[in-house]
Amino acid sequence: MRAETGNVDKIRDILFGTQMRDYETRFARLEETVSKETTEMRETSRRRFDQLSSTSSANSRHWNPA
């Protein structure tokens, strides 16, 4: 049974090995791109939130002086 499975795996690798390696490379690149974009979006959101918070505090002090 194991010999048959090994043969099937060899045949599968011969027929589809190149395609599978190409897909693995593409998915790895896609994963890297998504991770990078997510990090950039997180940093942009944090920066914008900080700006909004700062502006809101300044406006609050302007309209409600102590």
Stockholm file with secondary structure:
# STOCKHOLM 1.0

chainA/1-66         MRAETGNVDKIRDILFGTQMRDYETRFARLEETVSKETTEMRETSRRRFDQLSSTSSANSRHWNPA
#=GR chainA/1-66 SS CHHHHHHHHHHHHHHHHHHHHHHHHHHHHHHHHHHHHHHHHHHHHHHHHHHHHHHHHHHHHHHSCC
#=GC SS_cons        CHHHHHHHHHHHHHHHHHHHHHHHHHHHHHHHHHHHHHHHHHHHHHHHHHHHHHHHHHHHHHHSCC
//
